[in-house]
């Protein structure tokens, strides 16, 4: 396991409960940061289908998730048989500003620059 946290961004494509501006800005800032992150269309859908990728993510070690309410995100992973570790950071894009979310995601998550 690496000391670098795994960053997970949920697009919340189906429930559409996260403000569009916040989602778009967080995604743009993550993309521009150069940090490695994984983007999923919708954690709710993944949990409903018991997507095996959730187990892989839960076992990844340090995990930071930009999604919805922490209790809901933990419940989704639990529902899929992939309970999150206690130290998983879950950032709520429903209530926080994009800059706050991105800043918290990227703390210690920098990756070395890619050279062509």
Buried (B, 14 or more C-beta within 10 A) or exposed (E): EEEBBBBBBBBBBEEEEBBEEBBEBBBEBBEEBEBEBBEBEBBBBBBEEEBEEBBEBBEBBBBBBBBBBBEBBBBBBBBBEBBBEEEBBBBBBEEBBBEBBBEBBBEEBEEEEEEE
